[in-house]
Amino acid sequence: MPRVSERRSAASQRHADTVRFVLFEARPAGLTFPQLVRSTELSPHQTRAGLACLRDIITERNWPPLIWTLKDGYQFCADPDQLQAYEVAVIRSKLTEIRRFITGTVAPHAALQPKGRWIKHLNTQLNSIESTLDVIADFTDA
């Protein structure tokens, strides 16, 4: 069975094309989500579906990377420094999310079932993910 990202409906692809067109028109400026909804004349749900589909098809269509910043909103970007800053910010966010999941759910579960096969496996895998994300989050181009 194909992954969710590979099961794209015709409607979400149309919404992605609409979002892409509007974002290309706005270049180099970005658009906040409410601005994007107004500019595309799509509903918020359709706009989110379009953004999700757009992220899935960007590479196969050779379009520039899509980023989101609090200051500028959604925008296509080709600046390597901006892209790296965005990627590191996303990795740090995911690292925080994983750490909180470990300390808030997995560690207490491990305390309840210290010999559980599942929890040992989960803990090992999550610790591996955490250490990998930590290395990426601390990377600097010196």
Secondary structure as GFF3:
##gff-version 3
##sequence-region A 1 142
A	DSSP	three_ten_helix	4	6	.	.	.	ID=ss1
A	DSSP	alpha_helix	10	26	.	.	.	ID=ss2
A	DSSP	alpha_helix	33	40	.	.	.	ID=ss3
A	DSSP	alpha_helix	44	57	.	.	.	ID=ss4
A	DSSP	beta_strand	66	69	.	.	.	ID=ss5
A	DSSP	beta_strand	73	76	.	.	.	ID=ss6
A	DSSP	alpha_helix	80	101	.	.	.	ID=ss7
A	DSSP	pi_helix	102	106	.	.	.	ID=ss8
A	DSSP	alpha_helix	107	112	.	.	.	ID=ss9
A	DSSP	alpha_helix	117	137	.	.	.	ID=ss10
###
